[in-house]
Amino acid sequence: MALEKVTTVTGRAVFIPGADIDTDRIIPARFMKCVTFDGLGEFAFYDVRFDPNTGEKTDHPLNDERFRAATILLAGVNFGCGSSREHAPQSLSKYGFKAVIAESFAEIFFGNSTGLAMPCVVATAADIAALSAAVNADPAVQVTIDLENLRVRSSAGHDFPIVMPDSAREALVSGRWDPIQELLDNDTKIAAKAAELPYV
């Protein structure tokens, strides 16, 4: 089964401030008692979106109606650090995010996101700050992540470079981002190779 090639991602954006946003903040552990990942989106950033004492919504950016349609997340340094739970990128994907632009990423979070066809690209602090300011001023600004040319552009006039490991970029733009599907698509070759091996 051919997978979708991810060459560009376009949408509105929202900036979530803070460095070292870990996977427990992205999806609290108590919401991980699920058989599937369906429904995890509503719990993304739950403990910072809702007051733990009153249950009332906080002033977290994801509670701002202006950013309800955002599909690109803007963040700071070391996004997705902490435990290696796959639930974190899954919750962001189920919430509706299609990509993340940050100053840096935790390696396992990055890999899990790539396996969901959710690109994680690195930009400078200055470029992220400038884009965030524009988005905060006008949430309707359209942001495009161009993986083929490694650029971010916006309808507000931004155009800056991004960085992404070649292996992840190639997997996304060629539609080979799901390793499980790769195995399924090549089961005949795997069986043939196994038959050649004397120890299998």
C-alpha positions in Angstrom: 0.0 0.0 0.0 1.5 3.3 -1.1 1.8 5.9 1.7 1.1 9.6 1.2 4.1 11.6 0.3 4.6 14.6 2.6 6.4 17.3 0.7 4.6 20.4 2.2 2.4 21.1 5.1 0.3 24.3 5.1 -2.0 25.6 7.8 -2.5 28.1 10.6 -0.1 28.0 13.5 0.0 28.4 17.3 2.9 29.1 19.5 3.2 27.2 22.8 5.8 29.0 24.9 8.4 27.3 27.2 11.6 25.3 26.9 11.9 21.6 27.6 8.2 20.8 27.2 8.2 17.1 28.0 6.0 14.3 27.0 4.2 14.2 30.4 3.1 17.8 29.8 2.0 17.0 26.3 0.0 14.0 27.5 -0.3 13.2 31.2 0.4 9.6 32.2 -3.1 9.0 33.6 -4.6 9.3 30.1 -2.4 6.6 28.6 -4.6 3.7 29.8 -6.0 3.2 26.3 -6.0 0.2 24.0 -5.8 2.4 20.9 -4.6 6.0 20.5 -8.1 7.2 19.4 -9.4 10.0 21.6 -6.0 11.1 23.0 -6.3 14.4 21.2 -8.7 15.9 23.8 -6.1 15.3 26.5 -3.2 17.0 24.8 -1.6 19.5 27.3 -4.5 18.8 29.6 -2.8 19.7 32.9 -1.8 23.1 31.6 -5.0 23.8 29.7 -7.2 23.2 32.8 -6.8 24.4 36.4 -6.1 21.3 38.6 -8.3 22.7 41.4 -11.2 24.2 39.6 -11.2 22.4 36.3 -11.6 25.7 34.6 -9.8 26.5 31.4 -6.5 28.4 31.8 -5.0 31.0 29.4 -3.1 28.3 27.6 -2.8 29.1 23.8 -4.8 26.0 22.9 -7.8 27.4 24.8 -7.7 30.6 22.7 -10.6 30.4 20.2 -8.4 32.3 17.7 -6.1 29.3 17.4 -8.8 26.6 17.2 -7.9 25.9 13.5 -4.2 25.7 14.0 -2.5 22.7 12.6 1.2 23.7 13.0 2.7 23.9 16.4 5.5 26.4 17.1 7.7 25.7 20.1 11.1 26.3 21.7 14.1 24.2 22.8 14.1 20.5 23.4 10.5 19.9 22.6 9.2 16.4 23.4 11.9 15.5 26.0 11.3 13.2 29.0 10.0 9.7 28.7 9.8 8.0 25.3 6.0 7.6 25.3 4.6 7.3 21.8 1.4 8.7 23.2 2.8 12.3 23.1 3.1 12.7 19.3 -0.1 10.6 18.9 -2.0 13.0 21.1 -0.8 16.0 19.1 -1.7 14.2 15.8 -5.2 13.3 17.1 -5.6 16.9 18.3 -5.1 18.0 14.7 -1.5 19.1 14.4 0.2 18.2 11.1 3.7 19.5 11.9 5.9 21.1 14.6 8.5 23.8 14.2 10.8 24.1 17.1 14.4 25.2 18.1 15.2 21.5 18.8 13.6 18.2 19.5 14.1 15.2 21.8 15.3 12.4 19.5 12.7 9.7 20.3 9.8 12.2 20.1 11.2 13.2 16.7 11.3 9.7 15.4 7.8 8.8 16.7 6.5 11.9 15.0 8.1 11.1 11.7 6.5 7.6 11.9 3.1 9.4 12.0 3.9 11.6 9.0 4.1 14.6 11.3 7.2 16.5 10.3 9.3 18.1 13.0 11.6 20.8 11.6 14.2 23.0 13.4 14.4 26.8 13.0 16.2 29.5 14.8 14.8 31.2 17.9 14.7 34.5 16.0 12.7 33.0 13.1 10.3 31.2 15.4 9.8 34.4 17.4 9.1 36.5 14.3 6.6 34.0 13.0 5.0 33.6 16.4 4.5 37.4 16.7 2.9 37.5 13.3 0.6 34.6 14.1 -0.4 36.1 17.4 -1.2 39.4 15.7 -3.2 37.6 13.0 -4.1 33.9 13.6 -5.3 33.6 10.0 -1.7 33.8 8.7 -1.0 30.7 6.6 2.3 28.9 7.2 3.9 26.5 4.7 6.6 24.1 5.6 8.4 23.1 2.4 10.3 19.8 3.1 11.7 19.6 -0.4 13.4 22.9 -0.2 13.7 23.1 3.6 12.1 26.5 3.9 9.2 27.9 5.9 7.1 30.6 4.2 4.0 32.5 5.4 1.3 34.7 4.0 2.8 37.4 6.2 6.0 37.4 4.2 8.3 35.1 6.2 10.8 33.0 4.3 13.4 31.2 6.3 15.5 28.0 6.3 14.8 25.0 8.4 16.8 21.9 9.3 15.8 18.3 9.3 17.9 15.0 9.2 18.2 13.7 5.7 16.8 10.3 6.6 13.6 11.7 8.0 13.1 14.1 5.2 13.7 11.4 2.6 11.2 9.1 4.3 8.5 11.8 4.3 8.9 13.1 0.8 9.2 9.6 -0.7 6.2 8.3 1.2 8.3 5.8 3.2 7.7 7.1 6.7 6.0 4.1 8.2 8.5 1.2 8.9 5.7 -1.2 9.6 4.1 -0.6 6.2 7.6 -1.0 4.7 7.8 -4.5 6.1 4.3 -5.3 5.0 5.0 -4.1 1.5 8.1 -6.2 1.2 6.9 -9.4 2.8 7.6 -11.4 -0.3 11.2 -10.2 -0.5 11.6 -10.9 3.3 10.3 -14.4 2.8 12.7 -15.0 -0.1 15.7 -13.7 1.8 14.7 -15.9 4.8 14.6 -18.9 2.5 18.2 -18.2 1.4 19.5 -18.2 4.9 20.6 -21.6 6.3 19.9 -20.7 9.9 16.3 -19.6 9.5 
